[in-house]
């Protein structure tokens, strides 16, 4: 199948660009028969090189050698600027662009620049709407392979090792053993800079980024950099629109668990933020900060028409609609217009039937707090509030 050649003739082809060996499948040309033989594995699917650690098969011995670093932890390629280590030279080369600022790949649609062609390819899906990654279990489509991998955890059912404390289950015994540190409080890993202790080596590694300032993880869509994978994973929900956290009361969905936690204060009435001056309680810290302006009397925003003063620029902007009679917010269902977003939001409850406010006595639901307060008179008999 392959034509034999002596070493001298083979070496000469490097200089004269002679490539006598042709792939019959894709017409690609090669200088040596051995190169063609290796190339043919792409078409035949032959993978003769096996990893002894995990039994994964590879078409090239060089690829197997690189793969083995995932088991040994070997990272032979070092950045001379920040000392970060990498398993592949290509990863180091791409990392160096963080320091040089080089972004040679340009999006022809929006002119956004990228450090590598793969990031540009991923970015183009924003414009094309392409979702090439499909879940084999539920057929849901995704634009990014990382998003698909995160999604697949929903379908994993083989969890045989159970924690006797919180009853959480794990697929491997070592994962259960590692999890137990949460309950035992065992912290084996120490930061050499500030001496803070961590239960997991991964936690220490993420913590060290605070001292180094390195953000090695990049969003493939917008190229924003992140210090750890968990923060990047949360950020990706902005692009995917994924909202995995659901309110059990009104079924509203959220991208972050922290946002759901804050939202729940609407239903529970919890107000953890207290004004030190008048002891009034608030559900959000931002609302407390705005409230504090009442005590210091600062109103830096002035209406040019009636000279009324406001504590916030947004309050002035909303107030101006009194003079302009502008109603810029339109209901997409019945075309009714509103000057304030709060009025539109309250109006939309008529169409979608949402009643987020619940009576704590009889569990009846209401669209707004005013209706709930009126209803409470039935139970309390108090008409003064």
Secondary structure, DSSP 8 states (H G I E B T S, - for coil): ------HHHHHHHHHHT---EE-TTT--EESSHHHHHHHHHHHH----EE-TTT--EES-HHHHHHHHHHHH----EE-TTT--EESSHHHHHHHHHHHH----EE-TTT--EESSHHHHHHHHHHHH----EE-TTT--EESSHHHHHHHHTTT-----EE-TTT--EESSHHHHHHHTHHHH----EE-TTT--EESSHHHHHHHHHHHH----EE-TTT--EESSHHHHHHHHHHHH----EE-TTT--EESSHHHHHHHTHHHH----EE-TTT--EES-HHHHHHHHHHHHT---EE-TTT--EESSHHHHHHHHHHHH----EE-TTT--EESSHHHHHHHHHHHH----EE-TTT--EESSHHHHHHHHHHHH-----
